[in-house]
Amino acid sequence: MGVIRLDYNYPPAKGDIDCPASYGYEVIFRMVPGLTFEMAQAGQMTHKVEREFNKAVQDLEQQGVCGITGDCGFMMAFQTLAREAATVPVFLSSMVQCPLISVAFDKYDKILILTANSDTLKPQKEALLSHCGFDVDDERFLIRGCQDVPGFDAVAKGEAVDVEKVTPGIVAMVKKIMREQPDIRAICLECTELPPYADALRAEFDISVFDAITNCDFFISSFKDNPRFGLNQWKNDWDAYITGVVAAKRTGMLMARRLAKIRQTRAHKAAAAEGIFHTSHLDFQGPASSSIATAMFPDQGKVERHGAVTGASSRQGLAGKMKANGLVGIQRPASASRLA
């Protein structure tokens, strides 16, 4: 998982999106020089910061992340910019879960949105509506800020938050809101520093609580092996198949892939998004796999989507080509070959 960070440092609590202990998987953090909280709140960057932002997104993708999020909910305003720079899923704010939450409940049920400061969320109205289908004026969504909770002002000050001290205040505030609005059926924590209180809210009210971490977990789960059923042991420590983005980085093909992406039609994009090229023991996977395989093995015959690299290639020849290009292939049992 890749996390785009503001140019800002603070001591994150466990559960905060900037704390590595908040995740059950590897996370790579990338700070954007010059990207301040004020810029994110305003939803506008300077041209220089925009270039740094695009570079950060591309750097994370080159390092092999399977999804990119942000460490500030206000980054939702930059969702479109990040999507244009990336080919992996981008979900810069927990608010992208709102359409999913809204269709899961009755149209008369209400959803509570907790933010660090309710007044600062409303200027993002247009961005939220256009990028994640969330209308701040929709009566189903109740926006409430935590700015008056004792101890939570440390967030605005950039100081360490005393989670143990703040938790009772968060629960008490929500309890009061629930008494006034008994139709609330779910809670979405917009602020990336609110997930540490999610379990306390779940325990107290026995309802669904969504936050920045559930958002990341949802997307990361779509890339992970499910050990309970289906094909297993296709992604173990010894089983290193080479993804398109990693191969692109190592062979200098990233720019070619981005140019190809611009030229593709929507139909071609949809087809390219599912491509997997493999041999009996080694494979290439991902949107860039076709161009990478063709560039690396121009004399090895035709490269077919959802098929093998045909022609004169062999496992030994393929391994030699990979080694010459700085790539490392790990042999997998034939029975474990991953097909499209």
Secondary structure by P-SEA (a helix, b strand, c coil): cbbbbcccccccccccccccccccbbbbbbbbccccaaaaaaccccaaaaaaaaaaaaaaaaacccbbbbcccccccaaaaaaaacccccccccccaaaaaaaaccccbbbbbbcccaaaaaaaaaaaaaccccccccccbbbbbccccccccccccccccccccaaaaaaaaaaaaaaaccccccccccccccccaaaaaaaaccbbbbcaaaaaaaaaaaaccccccccccccccccccccaaaaaaaacaaaaaaaaaaaccaaaaaaaaacccccccccccccaaaaaaaaaccccccccccccccccccaaaaaaaaaaacbbbbbccccccccc
